[in-house]
Amino acid sequence: MKTDDEYLPVAIAAAKEAGRIQKLYLGQTHQVEYKGEIDLVTEVDRICEQAVVRIISERFPDHDFLSEESSFEERGSPWKWIIDPLDGTTNYSHGYPFFCVSIGLEVEGEARLGVVYAPVLGELFQTEKGKGAYLNGKRISVSHVDILNRGFLVTGFPYDARAHVDDYLAFFRQFVIKGFAIRRDGSAALNLSYVAAGRFDGYWELKLHPWDTAAGSLMVTEAGGKMTDFKGNPYSIYSDTLLGTNGLIHEEMLRAIQEIESEELDSSARVWRKS
């Protein structure tokens, strides 16, 4: 089995190529398709995916891939690359410069590395299991805020938000009351990377996918933070709910979430009960 040292340079090269493509097409008119009522994809998503998969598969032809825009036949390889070629597509298609490429690697089911590259911002986040997390080559760590009342938080809404708006706003309302301030900026991979870098103190979201969080969740834990689902169980990228924090406000955020469980919410949106 190859060493981790061989994987990271390839992941970085693939991320930078996708970022180059994103910058090249930014501001142009895009071919937009809708996968759902408010879930869109552009030709840039697919071009970036092709570039990332090509670069990685040329070096590691026997590896598997899980990516947002394409279905790849899994061959049972111990190595699985988990890719979001353009996280923040809505932002990108509107010229809002908060988007990235996210690349994670699982080896025998364990998260081993993550790369998140935001090309317009010029920020490359990277991490390897047991080796810490870095931004543009400098080690990063989570914040030291230790009370939720001072917590700078971030979240996102699932693509079915129109159908369950009151349910998702219950969480938002709870943290408006209990936290310091909240942002919603449209990229799970960057939100997690920002928690790792100490820019945000906590992040919650529901109904994310593995490609949204494979790189960023490892970034948080390697930077000293904590990742769980809404019940406090260890986080899996296949979970329906996500809570990522600096660790110091984690229990307070969990209690705030659990308070909402007692409210009379639409049971079809209570995915955190299934975690």
C-alpha positions in Angstrom: 0.0 0.0 0.0 1.3 3.4 -0.9 2.1 5.9 1.8 0.0 9.0 2.5 2.9 11.2 1.4 2.1 10.2 -2.2 -1.6 11.2 -2.1 -1.5 14.8 -0.8 0.6 16.3 -3.7 -1.8 14.7 -6.2 -4.9 16.0 -4.4 -3.4 19.5 -4.3 -2.5 19.4 -8.0 -6.1 18.3 -8.8 -7.6 21.0 -6.6 -5.5 23.7 -8.1 -6.4 22.6 -11.7 -10.1 22.7 -10.8 -9.6 26.1 -9.2 -7.9 27.4 -12.4 -10.9 26.2 -14.4 -13.3 27.9 -12.0 -11.5 31.2 -12.3 -11.3 30.9 -16.1 -15.1 30.6 -16.4 -16.1 32.9 -13.6 -18.4 35.7 -14.7 -19.4 34.1 -18.0 -22.8 32.9 -18.9 -23.2 29.3 -17.8 -25.3 26.4 -18.9 -27.4 25.9 -15.8 -29.4 22.8 -15.1 -31.6 22.1 -12.1 -31.3 18.8 -10.2 -34.1 20.0 -8.0 -36.2 23.1 -7.4 -33.3 25.0 -6.0 -30.4 22.6 -6.6 -28.4 23.6 -9.7 -25.4 22.4 -11.7 -23.4 24.1 -14.3 -21.0 22.9 -17.1 -18.2 24.1 -14.9 -19.0 21.6 -12.2 -18.6 18.8 -14.8 -15.5 20.2 -16.4 -13.9 20.5 -12.9 -14.9 17.0 -12.0 -13.4 15.6 -15.2 -10.2 17.4 -14.5 -9.9 16.2 -10.8 -10.8 12.6 -11.7 -8.3 12.5 -14.6 -5.4 13.8 -12.6 -6.0 11.4 -9.7 -6.8 8.4 -11.8 -3.7 8.9 -14.0 -1.6 8.5 -10.8 -3.8 6.0 -9.0 -5.8 4.0 -11.7 -7.1 1.4 -9.2 -8.7 3.9 -6.8 -12.5 4.4 -6.5 -14.3 7.7 -6.7 -17.5 9.2 -5.1 -18.4 12.5 -6.7 -21.3 14.9 -6.7 -21.9 15.1 -10.4 -21.3 11.6 -11.7 -21.9 8.0 -10.8 -18.7 5.9 -10.8 -18.7 2.2 -10.5 -17.0 1.2 -7.3 -14.6 -1.7 -7.6 -14.1 -2.3 -4.0 -10.8 -0.5 -3.8 -9.5 0.3 -0.3 -9.0 3.9 -1.6 -11.9 6.1 -2.2 -11.6 9.7 -3.4 -14.7 11.8 -2.4 -15.0 14.9 -4.5 -17.1 18.0 -4.7 -15.7 19.7 -7.9 -17.5 23.0 -7.2 -18.9 23.5 -3.8 -21.0 26.6 -3.8 -22.4 26.3 -7.4 -25.2 28.8 -6.7 -22.6 31.3 -5.5 -20.4 30.6 -8.5 -23.2 31.0 -11.1 -24.1 34.4 -9.6 -20.5 35.6 -9.5 -20.4 35.6 -5.7 -16.8 34.6 -4.9 -17.4 32.1 -2.1 -16.9 28.7 -3.6 -14.2 26.0 -3.7 -13.2 22.5 -4.8 -13.2 19.8 -2.1 -11.2 16.6 -2.2 -11.2 13.9 0.5 -9.6 10.5 0.6 -10.8 7.5 2.6 -8.4 4.5 3.0 -10.2 1.3 4.1 -13.1 3.5 5.3 -10.9 5.9 7.4 -10.6 9.6 6.4 -6.9 10.2 5.6 -6.6 13.5 3.9 -8.6 16.6 2.8 -7.9 19.5 0.5 -10.2 22.5 0.1 -9.2 25.2 -2.4 -11.0 28.5 -2.8 -9.3 30.0 -5.9 -10.6 33.5 -5.9 -9.8 33.9 -2.2 -6.4 32.4 -2.8 -6.8 30.0 0.1 -5.6 26.3 0.1 -6.7 24.3 3.2 -5.1 20.9 3.6 -5.0 18.2 6.2 -3.7 14.7 6.8 -4.8 12.3 9.5 -2.6 12.8 12.5 -0.6 15.7 11.0 -2.7 18.8 11.7 -4.5 21.2 9.4 -2.9 24.0 7.3 -3.9 27.1 5.4 -1.5 28.2 2.7 1.3 26.2 4.4 0.7 27.6 7.9 -0.8 25.5 10.7 -4.3 26.4 11.8 -6.3 25.7 14.9 -9.8 26.2 16.2 -10.9 29.3 18.2 -10.8 29.6 22.0 -14.4 31.0 22.4 -15.8 29.0 25.3 -19.4 30.2 25.7 -22.1 30.0 23.1 -23.3 33.5 23.8 -20.1 34.7 22.2 -20.1 32.1 19.4 -19.8 33.2 15.8 -21.8 30.5 14.0 -22.5 29.5 10.4 -25.1 27.2 8.8 -26.8 26.3 5.6 -30.2 25.2 4.5 -31.0 21.9 2.8 -32.3 21.9 -0.8 -35.8 21.0 0.5 -35.9 24.1 2.6 -39.0 25.4 0.9 -41.0 22.3 2.0 -39.8 22.5 5.6 -38.9 26.1 6.1 -40.4 26.4 9.6 -38.5 23.4 10.8 -35.1 24.6 9.6 -35.8 28.1 10.8 -36.4 26.7 14.3 -32.7 25.9 14.5 -31.7 29.3 13.1 -34.0 31.1 15.6 -32.5 29.0 18.5 -29.0 30.1 17.6 -29.9 33.7 17.0 -31.1 33.7 20.6 -28.3 31.7 22.1 -25.3 32.6 19.9 -23.6 35.8 19.1 -24.0 36.0 15.3 -24.8 33.7 12.4 -23.7 33.6 8.7 -25.1 31.5 5.8 -22.7 31.6 2.9 -23.3 28.6 0.8 -20.3 26.2 0.9 -20.1 23.4 3.5 -16.5 22.6 2.7 -15.4 26.2 3.3 -17.6 26.5 6.4 -15.9 23.6 8.0 -12.5 24.9 6.9 -13.3 28.2 8.5 -14.2 26.4 11.8 -10.8 24.7 11.6 -9.1 28.1 11.0 -10.8 29.7 14.0 -12.9 32.0 11.9 -16.2 30.4 13.0 -16.8 28.8 16.4 -19.5 26.4 15.4 -21.4 25.1 12.3 -24.6 23.1 12.1 -26.4 21.7 9.1 -28.7 18.9 8.0 -28.9 16.6 5.0 -25.4 17.1 3.7 -23.7 14.6 1.4 -20.3 12.9 1.8 -18.7 15.1 -0.8 -19.7 18.2 1.1 -17.9 17.2 4.3 -15.2 14.5 3.5 -12.4 17.0 3.5 -13.7 19.7 5.9 -14.7 17.4 8.7 -11.2 16.0 8.9 -9.9 19.6 8.8 -11.9 20.4 11.9 -10.7 17.5 14.0 -7.1 17.9 12.9 -7.3 21.6 13.9 -8.4 20.6 17.4 -12.2 20.8 17.0 -15.0 18.4 17.5 -17.4 16.7 15.0 -20.7 14.9 15.9 -24.2 14.4 14.7 -27.1 16.1 16.4 -27.3 13.4 19.1 -23.6 13.7 20.0 -22.5 10.5 18.2 -19.1 10.6 16.4 -19.6 12.2 13.0 -19.7 10.2 9.8 -19.7 11.8 6.4 -22.7 9.6 5.7 -24.7 11.1 8.7 -27.8 13.1 8.1 -26.8 15.8 10.6 -23.6 17.7 11.3 -22.3 19.7 14.2 -18.8 21.0 14.0 -17.3 23.3 16.6 -14.1 24.4 18.3 -15.0 21.8 21.0 -15.5 24.4 23.7 -19.0 25.3 22.8 -20.0 21.8 21.5 -22.0 20.7 24.5 -23.9 24.0 24.6 -24.8 23.7 20.9 -25.9 20.1 21.4 -28.2 21.1 24.3 -29.7 23.9 22.2 -30.4 21.4 19.4 -31.9 18.9 21.7 -34.3 21.5 23.1 -35.8 21.8 19.6 -36.5 18.1 19.6 -39.2 18.6 22.2 -41.1 21.1 20.0 -43.9 20.1 17.7 -42.1 20.1 14.4 -43.0 18.3 11.1 -41.8 14.8 11.7 -40.7 14.4 8.0 -38.0 17.0 8.6 -36.7 15.4 11.9 -33.8 13.7 10.2 -31.7 14.3 13.3 -33.8 11.7 15.1 -32.6 9.1 12.7 -28.9 9.8 13.4 
